[in-house]
Amino acid sequence: MGATVTTAATKEKVWGGGASQQPLGASYGKMMMWYFILSDSLTFCGFLVAYGFTRFKFIDSWPIADEVFNHFPFLHGVEAPMYYVALMTFILIFSSVTMVLAVDAGHQMNKKKVSMYMFLTIIGGFIFLGSQAWEWKNFIKGTYGAVETQGGQILQFVDTDGKRVALADFADTSIPNERVSLERNEGFWFLGPSSAPTYSLEQIESGLEKNPNILIRTQFDEGRHKKVVLSREETLAQVSEFKYVVEGANLVRNEYGHKTFADLFFFITGFHGFHVATGVLLNVIIFFNVLLGTYERRKSYEMVEKVGLYWHFVDLVWVFVFTFFYLV
């Protein structure tokens, strides 16, 4: 077999920078970024499709988003469904606007404006990440608390008007909540939760019996965003089925409803948060390169544009995540 000879003539035909050699007029770097965005979008698409099928399968016991995401910083006890999530979304989208302005300033070779708009984009990214961490903290901590039955159903508590009632509002704290730590040689100590709940089943059962205005609301949906509320007699009959006190959400139990919601929430929003954190890191690197005059010497701010493509992709993905988890 003959050896392949590489000559200067063949090298000139390699994709090396001429406008006539660039598919769709894009440089090699921008084309590779588009390939990455396409492949990553398919990954997110698969995750969201899985979420959609799972929700459809467990639609009767799926949590109500307005009850899950109803917190707002420094407004303790105030019902603010979706307000903070909407603010997070606005901040992230606004950071896309500042990125567009940074790219436009780069086309004009305006170093001062590029650095200013890049800095605003980075601040927006940090605010979003901090907001997402705060939201996770509230989701994990929980708001009202609930009880899981022997069959794995989550039972929540409401008053006669159908408003949610926290365990703290009716639990009988006159009963001591003692937790006995078993030794390793006693066999099954490790099967219990890592931390004891605030209230015991005995305190919940006693408080439920002493407060005639407290009713149980089941997971099951009898209409859009309208869970089934049991009568007082049915409520008391469910006491014998109590198995665990559930506070907040984790990968095993979820006080708001079906545990798969928490599993998918942590995974998908966490995966998106990782992308945002990566984007912030890239933006910080590009920002310092702008300050050092790297792109001024190259006579091109194309790196700002390539990172901008990634940032717009991250923002667009959040629009879909926001729609699936919070709006639908």
C-alpha positions in Angstrom: 0.0 0.0 0.0 1.3 3.4 -0.8 2.1 5.9 1.9 0.0 9.0 2.2 2.0 12.1 1.5 1.0 15.4 3.1 2.0 18.4 1.1 1.5 22.1 1.5 -1.1 22.0 -1.2 -3.2 19.4 0.7 -2.8 21.4 3.9 -4.3 24.4 2.3 -7.5 22.4 1.7 -8.0 21.6 5.3 -10.5 23.8 7.2 -8.2 26.5 8.3 -9.9 29.8 8.3 -10.8 31.1 4.9 -14.4 32.3 4.5 -14.9 30.1 1.5 -13.9 27.1 3.5 -16.3 27.7 6.5 -19.6 25.9 6.5 -22.4 28.4 6.9 -19.8 31.0 7.4 -18.9 29.7 10.9 -15.4 29.3 12.2 -14.2 25.9 13.4 -14.6 26.9 17.1 -18.2 28.1 16.7 -19.1 25.0 14.6 -17.8 22.7 17.3 -19.7 24.7 20.0 -22.9 24.2 17.9 -22.2 20.5 17.7 -21.8 20.4 21.5 -25.0 22.3 22.0 -26.9 20.0 19.7 -25.7 16.8 21.5 -26.3 18.3 25.0 -29.8 19.5 24.0 -30.6 15.9 23.1 -29.5 14.8 26.6 -31.8 17.3 28.2 -34.6 16.3 25.9 -34.3 12.7 27.0 -34.4 13.8 30.7 -37.5 15.9 30.2 -39.3 13.2 28.1 -38.6 10.8 31.0 -40.1 13.3 33.4 -43.2 13.7 31.2 -43.8 9.9 31.0 -43.2 9.5 34.7 -45.6 12.3 35.6 -48.2 10.9 33.3 -47.9 7.5 35.0 -48.3 8.9 38.5 -50.5 11.9 37.6 -53.0 11.2 40.4 -50.3 11.5 43.1 -48.1 14.1 41.6 -47.3 17.1 43.8 -48.9 20.5 43.3 -46.1 22.9 42.2 -47.8 26.0 43.8 -47.5 24.2 47.2 -44.0 23.1 46.7 -42.4 26.3 45.5 -44.1 28.9 47.6 -41.2 30.5 49.5 -39.7 33.9 49.1 -36.6 35.1 51.0 -37.2 37.1 54.1 -41.0 36.6 53.8 -41.5 33.8 56.3 -45.0 32.4 56.5 -46.1 34.3 53.4 -47.6 32.3 50.6 -45.8 33.4 47.4 -46.3 30.6 44.9 -43.8 30.7 42.0 -42.8 34.3 42.7 -39.2 33.6 43.5 -38.9 31.0 40.7 -40.2 33.7 38.3 -37.6 36.1 39.7 -34.8 33.5 39.2 -35.9 33.0 35.6 -36.0 36.7 34.9 -32.5 37.1 36.3 -31.1 34.3 34.1 -32.9 35.6 31.0 -31.6 39.1 31.7 -28.1 37.7 31.9 -28.6 36.5 28.3 -29.4 40.1 27.3 -26.1 41.3 28.9 -24.2 38.5 27.1 -25.7 39.7 23.8 -24.6 43.2 24.5 -21.1 41.9 25.4 -20.9 40.1 22.0 -22.1 43.2 20.2 -19.4 45.3 22.0 -16.8 42.7 21.0 -17.8 43.2 17.3 -17.1 46.9 17.8 -13.8 46.1 19.6 -15.0 48.0 22.6 -13.0 46.4 25.5 -14.6 48.6 28.2 -18.2 47.6 27.3 -17.3 43.9 26.8 -15.8 43.7 30.3 -18.8 45.6 31.8 -21.5 43.4 30.2 -19.5 40.2 30.9 -19.3 41.2 34.6 -23.1 41.7 34.7 -23.6 38.3 33.1 -21.3 36.7 35.7 -23.2 38.4 38.5 -26.5 37.1 37.1 -25.2 33.6 37.0 -24.0 33.7 40.6 -27.4 35.0 41.7 -29.2 32.2 39.9 -26.9 29.6 41.4 -27.4 31.0 44.9 -31.2 31.1 44.3 -31.2 27.5 43.2 -29.3 26.4 46.3 -31.7 28.3 48.5 -34.7 26.7 46.7 -33.1 23.2 47.2 -32.6 24.0 50.9 -36.3 24.8 51.3 -37.4 21.8 49.3 -35.2 19.4 51.4 -36.3 21.0 54.7 -40.0 21.0 53.9 -42.8 23.2 54.8 -45.7 21.4 56.5 -44.6 17.8 57.0 -46.7 14.7 56.3 -47.1 11.0 57.2 -46.3 7.9 55.1 -48.6 4.9 55.4 -47.8 1.2 55.4 -48.6 1.2 51.7 -46.3 4.1 50.9 -48.9 6.7 50.4 -48.2 10.3 51.6 -51.0 11.8 53.8 -51.0 15.5 54.3 -53.1 17.5 56.8 -55.6 20.3 56.2 -58.2 22.2 58.2 -61.9 22.2 57.5 -61.4 24.9 54.8 -58.9 22.7 52.9 -55.8 24.8 53.8 -52.6 22.9 54.6 -51.7 22.5 58.3 -48.2 22.0 59.5 -47.4 19.2 61.9 -46.2 21.8 64.4 -49.7 23.2 64.5 -51.3 20.2 66.0 -48.7 17.7 67.2 -49.1 16.8 70.9 -45.8 17.9 72.3 -46.8 16.8 75.8 -45.8 13.3 74.8 -42.0 13.0 75.0 -40.3 12.3 71.7 -37.6 9.9 72.7 -35.3 8.3 70.2 -33.4 5.2 71.3 -30.1 4.6 69.5 -29.4 0.9 69.2 -25.9 -0.6 69.2 -24.4 -2.2 66.1 -24.8 -5.7 67.6 -28.5 -5.1 67.9 -28.8 -5.7 64.3 -31.1 -3.2 62.5 -30.2 0.2 63.9 -28.9 1.3 60.5 -32.3 0.8 58.8 -33.8 3.9 60.4 -33.4 7.5 59.1 -30.1 9.3 59.6 -31.8 12.0 61.7 -35.0 11.7 63.8 -38.0 13.7 62.7 -39.1 16.6 64.8 -42.3 14.8 65.9 -43.0 11.2 66.6 -45.9 9.2 65.2 -47.4 9.1 68.8 -47.4 12.9 68.9 -49.0 13.1 65.5 -51.7 10.6 66.3 -52.5 12.1 69.7 -52.7 15.6 68.2 -54.9 14.4 65.4 -57.4 12.9 67.9 -57.4 16.0 70.1 -58.0 18.5 67.2 -61.4 17.8 65.5 -60.7 20.4 62.8 -57.8 18.5 61.4 -58.4 16.3 58.4 -56.3 14.1 56.1 -55.7 14.9 52.5 -54.5 12.1 50.3 -52.1 12.1 47.4 -54.9 11.3 44.9 -56.2 14.0 42.6 -59.9 14.2 42.0 -59.5 17.1 39.6 -56.8 19.4 38.4 -54.9 20.6 41.6 -57.7 19.3 43.9 -56.6 16.5 46.2 -59.1 14.2 48.0 -59.9 15.3 51.6 -61.2 12.6 53.9 -64.0 13.0 56.4 -63.3 13.1 60.1 -64.2 9.5 60.5 -62.1 8.4 57.5 -59.2 10.5 58.9 -59.2 8.8 62.3 -59.5 5.4 60.5 -56.2 6.1 58.7 -54.2 6.5 62.0 -53.6 2.8 62.2 -51.8 2.9 58.8 -49.3 5.5 59.8 -45.7 4.3 59.4 -43.3 7.3 59.1 -43.2 11.0 59.8 -42.0 12.7 56.6 -40.4 16.2 56.7 -39.2 17.7 53.5 -38.0 15.8 50.5 -35.1 13.5 49.6 -34.4 10.6 47.3 -36.4 8.2 49.5 -39.5 10.2 50.7 -41.2 13.4 49.7 -43.7 15.2 51.9 -45.3 16.9 48.9 -46.3 13.7 47.1 -44.8 11.0 44.9 -41.0 10.5 45.7 -40.1 10.3 42.0 -40.9 14.0 41.7 -38.1 14.7 44.1 -35.7 12.3 42.4 -36.3 13.9 39.0 -36.2 17.4 40.4 -32.8 16.9 42.1 -31.4 15.2 39.1 -32.6 17.5 36.3 -32.3 20.9 38.1 -28.9 19.7 39.5 -27.7 18.8 36.0 -28.8 22.2 34.7 -27.2 23.9 37.7 -23.9 22.1 36.8 -24.2 23.6 33.4 -24.8 27.1 34.8 -21.8 26.7 37.1 -19.7 25.7 34.2 -20.9 28.6 32.2 -20.1 31.0 35.0 -16.6 29.6 35.3 -16.0 30.0 31.5 -17.4 33.5 31.7 -15.0 34.4 34.5 -12.0 33.1 32.5 -13.1 35.1 29.4 -13.7 38.1 31.6 -10.1 38.1 32.9 -8.8 37.6 29.4 -10.7 40.6 28.3 -9.2 42.7 31.1 -5.7 41.4 30.2 -6.3 42.6 26.6 -5.9 39.1 25.1 -8.6 39.6 22.5 -7.5 43.1 21.7 -4.2 41.7 20.6 -5.9 39.0 18.6 -8.1 41.6 17.0 -11.1 39.4 17.6 -13.6 38.7 20.4 -14.8 35.5 18.9 -14.2 33.7 22.2 -16.8 35.9 23.8 -19.2 34.9 21.1 -18.5 31.2 21.5 -19.0 31.3 25.3 -22.1 33.4 24.6 -23.6 30.6 22.5 -23.2 28.2 25.4 -24.8 30.7 27.9 -27.8 31.2 25.7 -28.2 27.5 25.4 -28.2 27.1 29.2 -30.8 29.9 29.5 -33.0 28.3 26.9 -32.8 24.9 28.6 -34.0 26.5 31.9 -37.1 27.8 30.1 -38.1 24.2 29.3 -37.1 23.0 32.8 -39.2 25.9 34.3 -42.1 25.0 32.2 -42.1 21.2 33.0 -41.5 21.5 36.7 -43.2 24.7 37.7 -45.9 25.7 35.2 -47.4 22.5 33.8 
